[in-house]
């Protein structure tokens, strides 16, 4: 996926515009502390669902962690990612911004001003890192 086409939300989801649509996933930062996904709960029922920006699309569970992934923009759902349907949940953690994409969508509008560029997103994460290690 091209870096210049990838944008982020303030809640750590990503969207990559490509192929007359877009791919949606969860950022690695939001997965901090998750070693394994034990359960996934889908909140969308299937292809062609109309989803409004901010609507929960799925929930990832590991022990007491519950991570909700929201729609980054208004869209129509084209497909649920193979990592979910084929049970390859480890790819969501291993490559959250690659093979770990969760949904393919068609944006309702071509632009959304609430999305954050890669550079701005990385700058937002700087306070959480010290010498490339997370501070907790």
N, C-alpha and C positions, 0 to 999 in steps of 0.2 A: 504494500500500500504506500502511496506517495505521501511523504511528510507534509507537503504543502496542502494536501487535501484533508488532513486530519485535524479535527477540532475537539474541544473538551467542554464539559459542563463543570459548574462549581461543585457538583456532587460526585465528581470523579468518574463519569462515563465518557466514552469517546465515540466519535462518529467520523467515518471516513467516506467521503463522497467519491463514488466510482461507478462505472458500468451503468449509467442511467439510473442510479439508485444510490444507496449508501449502506455501509455496514456499521453495526452498533455493538459496543462491548463495554466492559468494565476495566478501569485502569488498575494497574498493578498496585498503586498506592492504596486504593480502596480495599484491596485483598490482603493487606498487611495483617499478619497473624493467622491467616488461613493456610493450613497445611494440606488440607484435603477437603473436597466438597462431598458432604455426606448425603445431601438432599437438594433437589431443585424443585421449586414450585413455580409454574408458569401462571401468569395472570392474564395472558392473552390467549384467546381460544384457537386461533389458527390463521391461515393465510387470508389476506384481504381485510383483516381487522383494521379499523380506523382508530388510531391512538393519538391522544393529545399530549403535547409536551408536558413532562413532569409526572405522567401517569406511570405507576409501577408496572413493569413488564414481567419481571421475574424476581425470585428470591433465592439466594444461595445460602445454604446452611452448613455450618461446621461447629460441632459442640454447642456452645452458647452464643456463637457468632451468627448473626442474621444480616445478610447484605442484600439490600433491595436495589435493583437496577431499574432506573426510570427512563422513559422515552426522552431523548435529548431535544427532539423537535416534534412538531405535529407531523404525522406520517401515516402511511398505509403499510401494514406488515406484508412482506413478500414471502419470507421464509424464516423458520427457526433454524439456527445454526446446527451443523452436524455434531458439534461438540456436545450439544444437548440431546438431540434425537438419537445419536449413536452411543451415548453414554461415555464419551471421551472427556469427562469432566476435568481430568488432570491437565488438559490443554488450556483450560480457562486460567489456571494458575501459572502454568509453565510459560505460556505465550499469550497473555491477555490482550495484547494489541496486534496479534497476528492470527495464528490458527484458532485462537480462543474467541473469535467473534461470535456473538450470540444471536443477532438478528440481521436480516437483510430487509431494508425498507425502501419505500419511495417517499421522499420528502413532499410535504404538502405545499411548501413554498421553497424557492431556491436559496433563500438566505435567512439566517436567524441571528439577530444581534446579541442574543444572550450566550452564544457559543464563544469559547476562548481559544485563541491561537496556541499552537504548541509552545512557542517561546513564552507567552504569558502564563501558560499553565505551569511550565517548568519553573518559572520565577516564583509562582505561588507556593511551590513545594520547597524552595530553598530553606525556609526557617525550620523545616522538619529534618534536614540533613546536616550532618557535621562530619567532614572527611568521608563523605559517601556512605555514612552509616546512619540509620534512623535513630533519632533521639526519642527516648520514652522515659 
